[in-house]
Amino acid sequence: MSAILNTYNRKKISFKKGKGSFLYTNNGKKYLDFVQGIAVNCLGHSNSYLNKAIEKQLKRVWHVSNVFTIPEQEKLAKRLKQKTFADYIFFQNSGAEATEAAIKFARRYFYSKGQFKKNRILCIKNSFHGRTLATIFASGSKKMTEGFSPKVDGFDHFEFGDHKKLEKSITKRTAAIMVETIMGEGGIKVIPDFCLVGLRKLCNKKKILLILDEVQCGVGRSGKFMAYEYAKIKPDIVPIAKGIGGGFPIGAVLVNKKVASGMKPGTHGSTFGGNPLAMSAGNAVLDIMFKKGFLNNVRKNGNFFIKELKLLQRNFPKIIKEVRGKGLLIGLVLQTNQTDFINELMKNNLLTVRATEDVVRLLPPLTVTKKEIKLALKIIEKVCKKK
Ligand SMILES: *Cc1c(COP(=O)(O)O)cnc(C)c1O
């Protein structure tokens, strides 16, 4: 009997080691890992450059409080600032913490302007922003909030794609719209560029803030460093997490000057956030990701993968309903429940993970090779043929 609290339907498989795109079990079985800790290990398993960077930092200093200046944190913040819309960055330890901080920053901005009642956040129904009390109520999902009353107030909702409801839901009390640029857990739903442009315009018109949750789709996953770059817009607040530490837990919130003006010493904090060890991992990830051609390659491989999956969809329309995604954030929408399909893929040594709406998520490391993608395609085709 496991002593772990029963909150996951865990598969009875564990791994001894990982290297790049592959995981190995104790009895030597080899799996192509297209979960990668759910879009976390952007450089694959046991990347030697990342390992070395962390080892080097291990021998210097792991953790000091944010009451001191942390040079590794200053460095990572500066690099994120240089490559994004952001003027300032705050470091956390996870995605939920980062999105929750994003909510705090939005509310605090209007508070600092004397608009004390402008504090509601408008979100997409059944989106995903994490598992803290505030963020589950931000998602507005019945499944995630059930049993966790009293409700954390301050969130309103509209359905994905319902532009009319979106406009109608903005009131004098709305402080911000918060959406995932590409919905991850919600089924790899891409917000089209023209909608993102429209969202930005709408927020400007209503003088409210635009929060884009890029915890899953950010940090190279979409084929651009940030997924909003495709739409050529500038958000006000962006929480990131999953990919930035390459497997080390890091969350961060990117904000512009305007939003930053609402915060001052004592208004927010974190014990662990941004410690030297975590920052050495973040900096190492960016060393590799900012190399010339890296993101180009993610786009190229992503396009190839999606194109080939669409061919499979054409050959197996009774099994595959749709292929969605951008870069290496890809969802295979099935005609029926995806559990069997995922188990069959696993029997054939390909690891994938579900998302809502019968979606099989394919999340290779951003360092995946074309050969490995072809191997995955072969396995997916084999399982389709068997069905
Ligand atoms: C995973 C995720 C979160 C939560 O991140 P945790 O690190 O699990 O707290 C928040 N938002 C989005 C879009 C996510 O995909």
PDBQT file of the ligand as one rigid body, heavy atoms in Angstrom, charges set to zero:
ROOT
HETATM    1  C1  LIG A 401       0.464  23.704 -15.219  1.00  0.00    +0.000 C 
HETATM    2  C2  LIG A 401      -0.230  25.000 -15.308  1.00  0.00    +0.000 A 
HETATM    3  C3  LIG A 401      -0.437  25.818 -14.186  1.00  0.00    +0.000 A 
HETATM    4  C4  LIG A 401      -0.075  25.359 -12.790  1.00  0.00    +0.000 C 
HETATM    5  O1  LIG A 401       1.262  25.075 -12.639  1.00  0.00    +0.000 OA
HETATM    6  P1  LIG A 401       1.769  24.242 -11.349  1.00  0.00    +0.000 P 
HETATM    7  O2  LIG A 401       3.253  24.340 -11.448  1.00  0.00    +0.000 OA
HETATM    8  O3  LIG A 401       1.239  22.868 -11.483  1.00  0.00    +0.000 OA
HETATM    9  O4  LIG A 401       1.237  24.930 -10.159  1.00  0.00    +0.000 OA
HETATM   10  C5  LIG A 401      -1.012  27.061 -14.375  1.00  0.00    +0.000 A 
HETATM   11  N1  LIG A 401      -1.392  27.479 -15.596  1.00  0.00    +0.000 NA
HETATM   12  C6  LIG A 401      -1.228  26.716 -16.698  1.00  0.00    +0.000 A 
HETATM   13  C7  LIG A 401      -1.646  27.240 -18.018  1.00  0.00    +0.000 C 
HETATM   14  C8  LIG A 401      -0.672  25.438 -16.588  1.00  0.00    +0.000 A 
HETATM   15  O5  LIG A 401      -0.536  24.675 -17.675  1.00  0.00    +0.000 OA
ENDROOT
TORSDOF 0
